[in-house]
Amino acid sequence: ENGEQIDGIEYEAHREMAEHQLRKIAHEAAERFDLRAIRLHHCLGFVAVGETSLFLRVAAAHRGAAFEASRW
């Protein structure tokens, strides 16, 4: 940015509020796409360029539903 190299991004959040919102999103996705399981995690703190900041894993009876849930 401004001609300088970007090393990463710093994520800040009120942890309890962020976890509550992630649970709401996961619950809605599970219902909407009939998921058997969902795991959703967003990193807080510094995340270097190229590192994972969001982890999503879903399981469904049919792969189409799992792919749709992942895209949603």
LUMMIKE-643383 format. One record per atom (N, C-alpha, C, O): residue in one letter; atom name; x, y, z. Coordinates in Angstrom, 3 decimals. Atoms other than C-alpha are relative to their C-alpha. Example, Ala and Ser with C-alpha at 12.3 -4.5 7.8 and 13.67 -1.06 7.14 Angstrom:
# residues 2
+------+------+----------+----------+----------+
! code ! site !        u !        v !        w !
+------+------+----------+----------+----------+
!    A !    N !    0.890 !   -1.190 !    0.000 !
!    A !   CA !   12.300 !   -4.500 !    7.800 !
!    A !    C !    0.900 !    1.200 !    0.000 !
!    A !    O !    1.936 !    1.181 !    0.665 !
!    S !    N !   -0.820 !   -1.190 !   -0.060 !
!    S !   CA !   13.670 !   -1.060 !    7.140 !
!    S !    C !   -0.770 !    1.090 !    0.730 !
!    S !    O !   -0.261 !    2.198 !    0.899 !
+------+------+----------+----------+----------+
# end
This chain:
# residues 72
+------+------+----------+----------+----------+
! code ! site !        u !        v !        w !
+------+------+----------+----------+----------+
!    E !    N !    0.846 !   -1.168 !    0.000 !
!    E !   CA !    0.000 !    0.000 !    0.000 !
!    E !    C !    0.892 !    1.231 !    0.000 !
!    E !    O !    1.894 !    1.271 !    0.714 !
!    N !    N !   -0.829 !   -1.200 !    0.157 !
!    N !   CA !    1.369 !    3.431 !   -0.946 !
!    N !    C !    1.417 !   -0.365 !   -0.431 !
!    N !    O !    2.385 !    0.273 !   -0.017 !
!    G !    N !   -1.297 !    0.414 !    0.493 !
!    G !   CA !    4.195 !    1.621 !   -2.706 !
!    G !    C !    0.791 !   -0.882 !    0.943 !
!    G !    O !    1.883 !   -1.328 !    0.592 !
!    E !    N !   -0.702 !    0.843 !   -0.966 !
!    E !   CA !    5.165 !   -0.369 !    0.392 !
!    E !    C !   -0.495 !   -1.440 !   -0.097 !
!    E !    O !   -1.642 !   -1.702 !   -0.459 !
!    Q !    N !    0.366 !    1.412 !   -0.005 !
!    Q !   CA !    5.191 !   -4.130 !    0.630 !
!    Q !    C !   -0.966 !   -0.269 !    1.148 !
!    Q !    O !   -0.791 !    0.247 !    2.252 !
!    I !    N !    0.955 !    0.392 !   -1.036 !
!    I !   CA !    2.259 !   -5.593 !    2.549 !
!    I !    C !    0.407 !   -1.368 !    0.517 !
!    I !    O !    0.552 !   -2.315 !   -0.256 !
!    D !    N !   -0.440 !    1.250 !   -0.615 !
!    D !   CA !    3.290 !   -8.311 !    4.994 !
!    D !    C !   -1.162 !   -0.854 !    0.491 !
!    D !    O !   -1.016 !   -2.064 !    0.666 !
!    G !    N !    1.149 !    0.737 !   -0.513 !
!    G !   CA !   -0.174 !   -9.274 !    6.221 !
!    G !    C !   -1.081 !    0.957 !    0.449 !
!    G !    O !   -1.080 !    2.137 !    0.101 !
!    I !    N !    1.120 !   -0.791 !   -0.496 !
!    I !   CA !   -3.289 !   -8.058 !    7.940 !
!    I !    C !   -0.236 !   -0.340 !    1.469 !
!    I !    O !   -0.049 !   -1.481 !    1.891 !
!    E !    N !    0.285 !    0.172 !   -1.422 !
!    E !   CA !   -4.217 !   -7.581 !   11.591 !
!    E !    C !   -1.510 !   -0.021 !    0.183 !
!    E !    O !   -2.191 !    0.964 !   -0.106 !
!    Y !    N !    1.435 !    0.124 !   -0.262 !
!    Y !   CA !   -7.687 !   -8.855 !   12.520 !
!    Y !    C !   -0.256 !    0.254 !    1.473 !
!    Y !    O !    0.378 !   -0.346 !    2.342 !
!    E !    N !    0.411 !   -0.280 !   -1.370 !
!    E !   CA !   -9.292 !   -7.423 !   15.633 !
!    E !    C !   -1.496 !   -0.204 !    0.108 !
!    E !    O !   -2.238 !    0.088 !   -0.830 !
!    A !    N !    1.430 !    0.200 !   -0.216 !
!    A !   CA !  -12.662 !   -8.327 !   17.098 !
!    A !    C !   -0.261 !   -0.174 !    1.484 !
!    A !    O !    0.636 !   -0.524 !    2.252 !
!    H !    N !    0.459 !    0.366 !   -1.336 !
!    H !   CA !  -14.593 !   -8.624 !   20.302 !
!    H !    C !   -0.257 !   -1.504 !   -0.079 !
!    H !    O !   -1.223 !   -1.932 !   -0.711 !
!    R !    N !   -0.001 !    1.454 !    0.194 !
!    R !   CA !  -14.010 !  -12.376 !   20.651 !
!    R !    C !   -1.376 !   -0.633 !    0.218 !
!    R !    O !   -1.829 !   -1.411 !   -0.622 !
!    E !    N !    1.301 !    0.623 !   -0.279 !
!    E !   CA !  -17.354 !  -13.316 !   22.249 !
!    E !    C !   -1.029 !    0.359 !   -1.063 !
!    E !    O !   -1.809 !   -0.495 !   -1.485 !
!    M !    N !    0.949 !   -0.429 !    1.023 !
!    M !   CA !  -19.340 !  -11.278 !   19.732 !
!    M !    C !    0.306 !   -0.676 !   -1.339 !
!    M !    O !   -0.604 !   -1.125 !   -2.035 !
!    A !    N !   -0.391 !    0.635 !    1.260 !
!    A !   CA !  -17.371 !  -12.658 !   16.780 !
!    A !    C !   -0.360 !   -1.483 !    0.004 !
!    A !    O !   -0.877 !   -1.998 !   -0.988 !
!    E !    N !    0.339 !    1.419 !   -0.091 !
!    E !   CA !  -17.802 !  -16.248 !   17.980 !
!    E !    C !   -1.506 !   -0.210 !   -0.087 !
!    E !    O !   -1.970 !   -1.166 !   -0.708 !
!    H !    N !    1.467 !    0.077 !    0.079 !
!    H !   CA !  -21.537 !  -15.641 !   18.437 !
!    H !    C !   -0.466 !    0.135 !   -1.449 !
!    H !    O !   -1.323 !   -0.627 !   -1.895 !
!    Q !    N !    0.396 !   -0.207 !    1.396 !
!    Q !   CA !  -21.847 !  -14.347 !   14.864 !
!    Q !    C !    0.405 !   -1.191 !   -0.874 !
!    Q !    O !   -0.351 !   -1.595 !   -1.758 !
!    L !    N !   -0.425 !    1.176 !    0.765 !
!    L !   CA !  -19.840 !  -17.269 !   13.465 !
!    L !    C !   -0.919 !   -1.190 !    0.273 !
!    L !    O !   -1.235 !   -1.951 !   -0.641 !
!    R !    N !    0.947 !    1.078 !   -0.320 !
!    R !   CA !  -22.138 !  -19.700 !   15.317 !
!    R !    C !   -1.323 !    0.210 !   -0.715 !
!    R !    O !   -1.917 !   -0.747 !   -1.211 !
!    K !    N !    1.249 !   -0.296 !    0.712 !
!    K !   CA !  -25.184 !  -17.945 !   13.829 !
!    K !    C !    0.127 !   -0.330 !   -1.484 !
!    K !    O !   -0.776 !   -0.926 !   -2.071 !
!    I !    N !   -0.236 !    0.289 !    1.418 !
!    I !   CA !  -23.710 !  -18.178 !   10.326 !
!    I !    C !    0.042 !   -1.513 !   -0.223 !
!    I !    O !   -0.570 !   -2.024 !   -1.161 !
!    A !    N !   -0.112 !    1.456 !    0.137 !
!    A !   CA !  -22.838 !  -21.854 !   10.823 !
!    A !    C !   -1.361 !   -0.666 !    0.145 !
!    A !    O !   -1.690 !   -1.576 !   -0.615 !
!    H !    N !    1.331 !    0.574 !   -0.216 !
!    H !   CA !  -26.321 !  -22.652 !   12.150 !
!    H !    C !   -0.890 !    0.239 !   -1.217 !
!    H !    O !   -1.576 !   -0.677 !   -1.670 !
!    E !    N !    0.820 !   -0.300 !    1.174 !
!    E !   CA !  -28.027 !  -20.902 !    9.233 !
!    E !    C !    0.443 !   -0.830 !   -1.205 !
!    E !    O !   -0.395 !   -1.349 !   -1.942 !
!    A !    N !   -0.504 !    0.804 !    1.117 !
!    A !   CA !  -25.781 !  -22.661 !    6.709 !
!    A !    C !   -0.399 !   -1.460 !    0.163 !
!    A !    O !   -0.801 !   -2.106 !   -0.805 !
!    A !    N !    0.358 !    1.400 !   -0.247 !
!    A !   CA !  -26.430 !  -26.047 !    8.343 !
!    A !    C !   -1.459 !   -0.256 !   -0.339 !
!    A !    O !   -1.792 !   -1.283 !   -0.930 !
!    E !    N !    1.424 !    0.155 !    0.306 !
!    E !   CA !  -30.185 !  -25.524 !    8.071 !
!    E !    C !   -0.279 !    0.192 !   -1.482 !
!    E !    O !   -1.000 !   -0.599 !   -2.089 !
!    R !    N !    0.280 !   -0.347 !    1.396 !
!    R !   CA !  -30.186 !  -23.957 !    4.621 !
!    R !    C !    0.466 !   -1.087 !   -0.973 !
!    R !    O !   -0.205 !   -1.358 !   -1.969 !
!    F !    N !   -0.590 !    0.961 !    0.928 !
!    F !   CA !  -27.985 !  -26.626 !    3.007 !
!    F !    C !   -0.036 !   -1.440 !    0.522 !
!    F !    O !    0.585 !   -2.330 !   -0.059 !
!    D !    N !    0.149 !    1.339 !   -0.580 !
!    D !   CA !  -28.892 !  -29.627 !    5.196 !
!    D !    C !    1.361 !   -0.649 !    0.251 !
!    D !    O !    1.618 !   -1.778 !   -0.168 !
!    L !    N !   -1.354 !    0.487 !   -0.275 !
!    L !   CA !  -25.322 !  -30.026 !    6.409 !
!    L !    C !    0.004 !   -0.958 !    1.177 !
!    L !    O !   -0.754 !   -0.791 !    2.132 !
!    R !    N !   -0.185 !    0.931 !   -1.116 !
!    R !   CA !  -24.285 !  -32.906 !    8.626 !
!    R !    C !    0.964 !    0.576 !    1.030 !
!    R !    O !    0.852 !    0.299 !    2.224 !
!    A !    N !   -0.984 !   -0.616 !   -0.894 !
!    A !   CA !  -21.389 !  -30.911 !   10.075 !
!    A !    C !    0.550 !    1.251 !   -0.663 !
!    A !    O !    0.602 !    1.358 !   -1.889 !
!    I !    N !   -0.638 !   -1.214 !    0.505 !
!    I !   CA !  -19.790 !  -27.499 !    9.751 !
!    I !    C !    1.019 !    0.464 !    1.033 !
!    I !    O !    0.760 !    0.437 !    2.236 !
!    R !    N !   -1.052 !   -0.573 !   -0.853 !
!    R !   CA !  -16.579 !  -26.045 !   11.160 !
!    R !    C !    0.410 !    1.314 !   -0.645 !
!    R !    O !    0.793 !    1.350 !   -1.815 !
!    L !    N !   -0.300 !   -1.332 !    0.503 !
!    L !   CA !  -15.950 !  -22.327 !   10.777 !
!    L !    C !    0.889 !    0.703 !    1.016 !
!    L !    O !    0.535 !    0.813 !    2.190 !
!    H !    N !   -0.937 !   -0.683 !   -0.891 !
!    H !   CA !  -12.971 !  -20.468 !   12.229 !
!    H !    C !    0.636 !    1.166 !   -0.745 !
!    H !    O !    1.112 !    1.013 !   -1.870 !
!    H !    N !   -0.662 !   -1.177 !    0.562 !
!    H !   CA !  -11.672 !  -16.965 !   11.558 !
!    H !    C !    1.107 !    0.414 !    0.956 !
!    H !    O !    0.880 !    0.560 !    2.157 !
!    C !    N !   -1.145 !   -0.385 !   -0.822 !
!    C !   CA !   -8.230 !  -15.980 !   12.802 !
!    C !    C !   -0.128 !    1.428 !    0.505 !
!    C !    O !   -0.710 !    2.288 !   -0.156 !
!    L !    N !   -0.153 !   -1.342 !   -0.552 !
!    L !   CA !   -7.658 !  -12.977 !   15.025 !
!    L !    C !    1.492 !    0.250 !    0.169 !
!    L !    O !    2.283 !   -0.685 !    0.293 !
!    G !    N !   -1.407 !   -0.344 !   -0.104 !
!    G !   CA !   -4.392 !  -11.116 !   15.301 !
!    G !    C !    0.615 !    0.132 !   -1.384 !
!    G !    O !   -0.094 !    0.263 !   -2.381 !
!    F !    N !   -0.713 !   -0.185 !    1.259 !
!    F !   CA !   -1.750 !  -10.835 !   12.609 !
!    F !    C !   -0.022 !   -1.280 !   -0.827 !
!    F !    O !    0.272 !   -2.364 !   -0.325 !
!    V !    N !   -0.032 !    1.113 !    0.958 !
!    V !   CA !   -2.093 !  -13.084 !    9.552 !
!    V !    C !    0.878 !    0.446 !   -1.165 !
!    V !    O !    0.574 !    1.425 !   -1.846 !
!    A !    N !   -0.949 !   -0.351 !    1.056 !
!    A !   CA !    0.806 !  -13.005 !    7.115 !
!    A !    C !   -0.593 !   -0.269 !   -1.379 !
!    A !    O !   -1.487 !   -1.102 !   -1.535 !
!    V !    N !    0.400 !    0.226 !    1.388 !
!    V !   CA !    0.324 !  -12.783 !    3.354 !
!    V !    C !    0.227 !   -1.478 !   -0.330 !
!    V !    O !    1.284 !   -2.033 !   -0.030 !
!    G !    N !   -0.109 !    1.401 !    0.384 !
!    G !   CA !   -0.324 !  -16.278 !    2.030 !
!    G !    C !   -0.461 !   -0.981 !    1.059 !
!    G !    O !   -0.621 !   -2.169 !    0.778 !
!    E !    N !    0.483 !    0.862 !   -1.073 !
!    E !   CA !   -1.484 !  -17.635 !    5.384 !
!    E !    C !   -1.528 !   -0.051 !   -0.022 !
!    E !    O !   -2.176 !    0.828 !   -0.589 !
!    T !    N !    1.448 !    0.180 !   -0.061 !
!    T !   CA !   -5.021 !  -18.886 !    6.034 !
!    T !    C !   -0.594 !    0.889 !    1.083 !
!    T !    O !   -0.125 !    0.888 !    2.222 !
!    S !    N !    0.681 !   -0.827 !   -0.993 !
!    S !   CA !   -7.337 !  -16.404 !    7.751 !
!    S !    C !   -1.388 !   -0.540 !    0.331 !
!    S !    O !   -1.934 !   -0.247 !    1.395 !
!    L !    N !    1.335 !    0.567 !   -0.209 !
!    L !   CA !  -10.627 !  -18.298 !    7.383 !
!    L !    C !    0.047 !   -1.481 !   -0.336 !
!    L !    O !    0.520 !   -1.876 !   -1.401 !
!    F !    N !    0.062 !    1.442 !    0.211 !
!    F !   CA !  -11.141 !  -22.033 !    7.760 !
!    F !    C !   -1.460 !   -0.411 !   -0.002 !
!    F !    O !   -2.207 !   -0.074 !    0.916 !
!    L !    N !    1.371 !    0.500 !    0.115 !
!    L !   CA !  -14.377 !  -23.669 !    6.615 !
!    L !    C !    0.056 !   -1.452 !   -0.443 !
!    L !    O !    0.698 !   -1.792 !   -1.437 !
!    R !    N !    0.131 !    1.409 !    0.380 !
!    R !   CA !  -15.135 !  -27.378 !    6.546 !
!    R !    C !   -1.465 !   -0.366 !    0.157 !
!    R !    O !   -2.067 !   -0.117 !    1.201 !
!    V !    N !    1.400 !    0.417 !   -0.056 !
!    V !   CA !  -18.566 !  -28.750 !    5.724 !
!    V !    C !   -0.115 !   -1.458 !   -0.414 !
!    V !    O !    0.699 !   -1.970 !   -1.183 !
!    A !    N !    0.320 !    1.371 !    0.390 !
!    A !   CA !  -20.028 !  -32.237 !    5.444 !
!    A !    C !   -1.492 !   -0.063 !   -0.270 !
!    A !    O !   -2.303 !    0.471 !    0.488 !
!    A !    N !    1.399 !    0.141 !    0.386 !
!    A !   CA !  -23.264 !  -33.102 !    3.697 !
!    A !    C !   -0.189 !   -1.364 !   -0.650 !
!    A !    O !    0.775 !   -2.004 !   -1.071 !
!    A !    N !    0.305 !    1.285 !    0.626 !
!    A !   CA !  -25.001 !  -36.182 !    2.347 !
!    A !    C !    0.352 !    0.015 !   -1.487 !
!    A !    O !    0.692 !   -1.018 !   -2.064 !
!    H !    N !   -0.281 !   -0.133 !    1.428 !
!    H !   CA !  -24.454 !  -34.854 !   -1.177 !
!    H !    C !    1.019 !    1.115 !   -0.206 !
!    H !    O !    0.915 !    2.180 !    0.402 !
!    R !    N !   -1.079 !   -0.978 !    0.177 !
!    R !   CA !  -21.377 !  -33.008 !   -2.413 !
!    R !    C !   -0.493 !    1.327 !   -0.549 !
!    R !    O !    0.094 !    2.366 !   -0.248 !
!    G !    N !    0.538 !   -1.249 !    0.529 !
!    G !   CA !  -23.481 !  -30.437 !   -4.295 !
!    G !    C !   -0.404 !    0.950 !    1.110 !
!    G !    O !   -0.133 !    2.149 !    1.037 !
!    A !    N !    0.405 !   -0.829 !   -1.142 !
!    A !   CA !  -24.938 !  -29.188 !   -1.013 !
!    A !    C !    1.224 !    0.541 !    0.730 !
!    A !    O !    1.233 !    1.692 !    1.166 !
!    A !    N !   -1.224 !   -0.450 !   -0.671 !
!    A !   CA !  -21.460 !  -29.026 !    0.521 !
!    A !    C !    0.678 !    1.112 !   -0.793 !
!    A !    O !    1.138 !    2.095 !   -0.213 !
!    F !    N !   -0.604 !   -1.041 !    0.832 !
!    F !   CA !  -20.114 !  -27.023 !   -2.427 !
!    F !    C !   -0.811 !    1.289 !    0.070 !
!    F !    O !   -0.242 !    2.375 !    0.183 !
!    E !    N !    0.855 !   -1.192 !   -0.073 !
!    E !   CA !  -23.095 !  -24.653 !   -2.349 !
!    E !    C !    0.168 !    0.708 !    1.342 !
!    E !    O !    0.255 !    1.934 !    1.393 !
!    A !    N !   -0.192 !   -0.588 !   -1.329 !
!    A !   CA !  -22.690 !  -24.118 !    1.393 !
!    A !    C !    1.341 !    0.721 !    0.074 !
!    A !    O !    1.441 !    1.795 !    0.668 !
!    S !    N !   -1.328 !   -0.624 !   -0.012 !
!    S !   CA !  -18.997 !  -23.358 !    0.881 !
!    S !    C !    0.020 !    1.302 !   -0.786 !
!    S !    O !    0.723 !    2.244 !   -0.419 !
!    R !    N !    0.065 !   -1.228 !    0.813 !
!    R !   CA !  -19.807 !  -20.774 !   -1.792 !
!    R !    C !   -0.871 !    1.068 !    0.647 !
!    R !    O !   -0.654 !    2.259 !    0.426 !
!    W !    N !    0.932 !   -0.930 !   -0.624 !
!    W !   CA !  -22.588 !  -19.185 !    0.271 !
!    W !    C !    0.751 !    0.884 !    0.956 !
!    W !    O !    0.153 !    1.749 !    1.596 !
+------+------+----------+----------+----------+
# end
